[in-house]
Amino acid sequence: MIYCPDCGSEVPSNAKFCPGCGLQRSTPERSPRGRPIQQKGSGFGVAALVLGIVGFLIGPAAVLAIIFGAIGVGRNRRGRGMAWAGLIMGIVVIGLMVLFWVFIGSIFFFL
């Protein structure tokens, strides 16, 4: 018999949830062959990271990095780190673009 880490109730070994508090068991689902089933990521994290890197070369791609990063952070846990990295890189690239255009604008203003 297994005990729930949240409430201490006995949980049958074939149960997916605790009968006392409803907490989901942390054991991964298994395939018919007994191997754990891997959950797929949404892909938004990878897309955000790639677009964040591409944004350094092609500035408007940073906007897509921010959008995909925000979606990826809100989705499942898998790939969330890449989504955060893409989101932050997109914001940094947009900030650098703004500073660049302010600097260029100030040069032409004072000429």
N, C-alpha and C positions, 0 to 999 in steps of 0.2 A: 504494500500500500504506500502511496506517495502522499506527502502533506503539502498543502498550499503554503507558499512563502508569505502570502499576504495575510490570510486569516487563520492559518493553522489547521484547517479542516482536512479530513481525509479525502483524497481524490482518487477514484478508481484509475487504474493504469490505462484503461482504454478511453477515458474521458478527455475531451478537448478543453473543457472549462471546469472551474472549481464549482461544485454544487453549493458551496456556502456563500461565496462572494461574486462568482461569475468571472473571475480572472482567467484569462486564456493561458493555457499551459505553454511553456517556452520551448517544448520539444519540437523540432522541425518536422514537417510532414515528410513521410517517406513514400518512395515509389513502390510499386509492387515487388521490386527486387530488393527492397530494404535500404536503398541509398537515399540520402536526403534530397529533396527536391529543391533546386536552386531557383530563387525568385529572380526574374528578369528586371533590370532597371528600365526606366522610361526612355532613356537616351537624351533627355533634355540636359542633363549634367554634362555629358560629353560634348553635345552641341554647343553649350554655353562656353565651355573651356576652349574649344577649337575656335569659336567665333571671337572670344576674348583675345586669343593670340593673333588671329588674322586682323583684328581691329587695330593692332599697332601698325599694320601695313595699309589696310583699307579702313579708314576711320568709321564709316557708316555701319560696318559689321559690328561695332561695339554696341550699337542700339539693339541689335538682335541678340547679342550676348547677354545684355541686361534682361531682355524679355525672357529668353530661354532659361537664364539662371534663376529668375524669380519663379518661373513655373516649376523648374527642377527642385528648388528648395521646398516648395509646397507639396511635392509628390512624395513617393515612398522614400524610405531611408537609404536605399541603395543608390549610389551616385550623388548623394547630397553634397559631399565635399567638393566634387568637381563642379557642381552647380554653383556653390558659393565662390569658388575660385573664378569661374567665368563671370559671375555677377560683379565681383570686385574688380576684375580686370577691365570689364566693360565700363564701369564707373570711372576708373583711373584713366582710360583712354579718352573718354568724353571730357573729363577734366583737363587733360593735356591738350585736347583739341581747342577747348575754350580759351585756355591760357595762350596757346599759339596764336589764335585769331585776335585776341585782345592785344598781344604784343605786336603783331603785324599791323593791326588797326592803329595803334598808337604811333608807330613809325610813320605811316602815311598821314596821320593827323598833324604831326609836327613838321612835316616837310614843307 
